[in-house]
Amino acid sequence: MNSKIIEIIRKYVSSDSEITLESKIENDLYIDSLKMLEIICDLENSLNVKICFSDLKNVVFVKDFLECIQSGGEKNGDEIL
């Protein structure tokens, strides 16, 4: 799943950006809030998952998307995107 997440993110960053699980979303990849929402929608559609809105505040690194997806999205009645 890591490679699929990286593949999806790659569509939203410049072609010369190196993307690893340790890449910082904002500082290394220059992903702003609009791109972030587009990535979330793409991840949900491509991986057939739901990502919990409250989990997004914890996304700093690419690897944090995996944690959001693995958390299942529907916990504690949180709003889901």
PLY file of the C-alpha trace (Angstrom):
ply
format ascii 1.0
element vertex 81
property float x
property float y
property float z
element edge 80
property int vertex1
property int vertex2
end_header
0.00 0.00 0.00
2.95 2.35 0.59
3.81 2.38 -3.10
0.19 3.15 -4.04
0.09 6.09 -1.62
3.34 7.45 -3.05
2.05 6.93 -6.59
-1.08 8.95 -5.81
0.86 11.77 -4.11
3.28 11.90 -7.07
0.43 13.20 -9.25
0.19 16.34 -7.10
3.84 17.38 -6.74
6.53 18.59 -9.11
8.22 15.90 -11.13
11.63 16.56 -9.56
10.38 15.96 -6.00
11.67 12.82 -4.36
8.87 11.18 -2.42
9.60 8.78 0.41
7.62 7.70 3.45
9.70 10.20 5.45
8.94 13.17 3.16
7.19 16.03 4.93
3.93 16.93 3.21
4.28 20.71 3.47
8.00 21.35 3.83
9.43 18.79 1.40
6.61 18.33 -1.12
5.02 21.82 -0.90
1.50 20.41 -0.70
-0.99 23.08 0.32
-4.43 22.55 1.83
-6.21 22.37 -1.53
-3.81 19.74 -2.87
-4.16 17.91 0.43
-7.93 17.64 -0.06
-7.42 16.44 -3.62
-4.97 13.78 -2.40
-7.40 12.66 0.30
-10.21 12.29 -2.24
-7.91 10.43 -4.61
-6.73 8.09 -1.83
-10.29 7.37 -0.76
-11.43 6.65 -4.32
-8.37 4.68 -5.40
-8.03 2.60 -2.25
-11.75 2.35 -1.46
-11.24 3.69 2.08
-12.59 6.52 4.21
-10.21 8.89 5.94
-11.36 10.46 9.19
-11.28 14.26 9.21
-9.85 14.40 12.73
-6.91 12.17 11.71
-5.72 14.69 9.11
-4.29 17.03 11.72
-1.72 14.28 12.43
-0.52 14.05 8.83
2.97 15.53 8.65
4.85 12.83 6.75
3.79 10.70 3.78
3.80 7.66 6.08
1.09 9.33 8.19
-1.43 8.74 5.39
-0.97 5.02 5.95
-1.82 5.46 9.63
-4.99 7.40 8.70
-6.06 4.65 6.33
-5.29 1.87 8.80
-7.26 3.64 11.55
-10.40 2.82 9.62
-11.95 6.27 9.53
-15.18 5.52 11.37
-14.19 5.71 14.99
-15.83 7.72 17.73
-18.40 9.13 15.32
-15.82 11.46 13.76
-16.68 13.26 10.58
-15.40 11.47 7.52
-14.41 13.21 4.31
0 1
1 2
2 3
3 4
4 5
5 6
6 7
7 8
8 9
9 10
10 11
11 12
12 13
13 14
14 15
15 16
16 17
17 18
18 19
19 20
20 21
21 22
22 23
23 24
24 25
25 26
26 27
27 28
28 29
29 30
30 31
31 32
32 33
33 34
34 35
35 36
36 37
37 38
38 39
39 40
40 41
41 42
42 43
43 44
44 45
45 46
46 47
47 48
48 49
49 50
50 51
51 52
52 53
53 54
54 55
55 56
56 57
57 58
58 59
59 60
60 61
61 62
62 63
63 64
64 65
65 66
66 67
67 68
68 69
69 70
70 71
71 72
72 73
73 74
74 75
75 76
76 77
77 78
78 79
79 80
